[in-house]
Amino acid sequence: MRITCYQCDTPTAIEVPFPVKQFVCSKCFSIYKATETGDFIFKDKYKYDKEIGSLTPGLKGILEEEEYIVTGVVVKEYMNYYWREYVLASATAKFLYLSEVNGHWILLREIPDDFIKGHPKIIDYNDKVFKLYDIARPRIAAAAGFFDVSLPTGLVTMAELIAPPYMISFEKLEKEERTVFLGEHISKKQIKRIFKPTAELPNRIGIGLVQPYFFNVRQLALILCSVTLLILLTHLYVYHDKQEEVVFSNDISFSEYNNKEYISPSFTLEGGASPLTISVHSGVDNSWANAQVALVNETTNEEIYANKDVEYYHGYSEGESWSEGDTSDDFSICGVSAGKYHLAITVVKAPEDLNNTGMRVTATWNKASYWNIWVLVIIMAVMVLIAYFGELYNETKRWNDSPYTPYE
């Protein structure tokens, strides 16, 4: 259909798949009404000096595997607050609607209203609970394009109930039945991909009416709980019969192994990976001793080195006894897997210590520790808490402009 505006001589041509009852010029906002003979007569003009919208009438895009064309745009105003609603029509005269508010987009479709009784504040629909966000009486501030109805000149009563990323909206004119819409958040990126508009889409401001959180916190909690349970069950399965095992214990003489490695007998570790704890004891007295230990995998020749000082000092000063250190200590080599190993041990003592003769070294392959699992559980719990409070903050901000906010 092609119409040239009588007021500004601007032509508008769009493939409209429905009988047109009203046309509004996109340049001067002159309003034309269709007559029974198919002509259009000038009726009025919107007084509007702002942008009409980013999706100009005539743009086409694929939605739900069907091509739709933007046939019209309506700008609504309530208490000096503006938003835009786009009418989309398919070749088979199916209608969808896009609402854009502060850069946030909602795709809407008309649905039956038989499930709504009266003026509810809560609606259960499709297993979702929709809560009343706002009731308003906006006016149409401007429009452009072709319409299958005569746009109302008075106030429209509308209510919005939300269950992000979904919403239910219903509108009612005086003496007319209400129209109900089901809406769902659609991203700016999707709008660009679908319609490829030449005009820049508006930037997002604040949190959208049904803009979803970054992720579903409930699903995240369920996934992390499942992962934790799986890890715990796997741990129990692998280590259920694991017992603590002393694989080496011997006294090593400082004089015999001075500047010389002590090579332990070979030992075999079986089962899942576990920490190997090295305990050292020496008769230090106001002195120190040191053990350097290498765990050698005899299959791969891989070596893991560690060392430990044993220090013990004591005395009496200013009327009090004091002591520092101990004659025994231990350390662990974590995650030692099954295999055949031996230890290469070098022991030294303080040169001035003439009384200490040796050091006892004991290696124990421990039961698998639950420490790593608990660390993982704590990290995942913190992640869920952060996500929960982040979503709570997000919801609180979303409802700030609603007189029906549940966060007061």
PyMOL commands that set and color helices and strands:
alter all, ss='L'
color gray80, all
select helices_A, chain A and resi 188-195+217-239+371-401
alter helices_A, ss='H'
color red, helices_A
select strands_A, chain A and resi 2-4+11-13+22-24+30-34+40-45+60-63+66-78+81-90+95-101+104-111+122-125+128-136+139-147+157-163+166-172+179-186+245-253+262-263+267-269+274-282+287-297+303-317+320-325+328-336+339-349+358-365
alter strands_A, ss='S'
color yellow, strands_A
deselect
rebuild
show_as cartoon
